[in-house]
Amino acid sequence: MHQFLPYAWFGGRCVPFAEATISVATHALHYGTGAFGGMRALPNPSDPGEILLFRADRHARRLSQSARLLLTELAEETIMEGIVQILRANRPTTPVYLRPFVYTSDLGIAPRLHDIETDFLIYGIELGDYLSPDGVSCRISSWTRQEDRSLPLRGKISGAYITSSLAKTEAVKSGFDEALLLNSRGKVSEASGMNLFIVRDGVLITPGVDQDILEGITRASVLEIAQAMGIPTLERPVDKTELFVADEVFLSGTAARVTPVRRVENTDMPSQRPVMGAIRDRLTAITEGRDPAYDHWVTRVRLDG
Ligand SMILES: Cc1ncc(COP(=O)(O)O)c(C=O)c1O
């Protein structure tokens, strides 16, 4: 059973979750013309009056950019206002995942992005571990990651997630936990909802932003943390065979955090993951507000503000 936060942000105000409903004729429902964000909100363990958000400014900026890719405007301030209001209305005491969503709210048919109403909502859901922190098995998907020339991949466009859904279900139905998608050039792109890293000879490598990836906020943070820790990093195309000879393979994302890959297809990965372990520990400390050097990555929302 999903545990939703009692109040959602809908029509510019907080309303009971059950009242935040849309029509069956909503344009975005039929055409996938929405874009969403996803951020974790963590009650501060040492201050019950405060909620911690990891890189909320980046999340707001990406969603605002996603809206622009759908030819509509959604200001970062509008997103943050809704986030703060929904947190104050709900006062969560356990970690939650906030899902802001901008979408074409007109009723009726015809795929288009001009002459159309859009709306913005946010709801919250309790979310523990999205993937097992002990590691996942990955199948290389028979589905290909879309190309930026056919779909704006820098935004989290809802319609794009049909490929993620097909790939994820294909992986699970064939006995794996997660899917790794190659792009149309045959290079490794990302997982169904996470970016991918490999470690080879002490170098942390991840597909670059020209490899049809979503520009993940966790991915950018992992790269920055690694560099600060003196770990060499490379953003470059990754071949499929590199997955089988890598010293470490792991995934990154807001929902998945940092998740090790235990097996790719029939190949078991080494069980020692020193690079991933160090980065994961650091990232956990940062998101929990315990790392003063990265306090600027944490937005502290006062519940009584
Ligand atoms: C397709 C896809 N790739 C990667 C990511 C990871 O991005 P982030 O670290 O910003 O959550 C996500 C999740 O948001 C995603 O949906």
The ligand as a Gaussian input file, in Angstrom:
#p B3LYP/6-31G(d) Opt

LIG

0 1
 C       15.824000       8.275000     -16.462000
 C       16.529000       8.744000     -15.231000
 N       17.870000       8.763000     -15.216000
 C       18.548000       9.179000     -14.135000
 C       17.919000       9.604000     -12.988000
 C       18.702000      10.106000     -11.819000
 O       18.573000      11.500000     -11.689000
 P       18.660000      12.223000     -10.274000
 O       19.971000      11.848000      -9.692000
 O       18.586000      13.664000     -10.605000
 O       17.526000      11.747000      -9.465000
 C       16.515000       9.586000     -12.946000
 C       15.776000      10.012000     -11.742000
 O       15.469000      11.142000     -11.552000
 C       15.810000       9.171000     -14.100000
 O       14.473000       9.152000     -14.109000

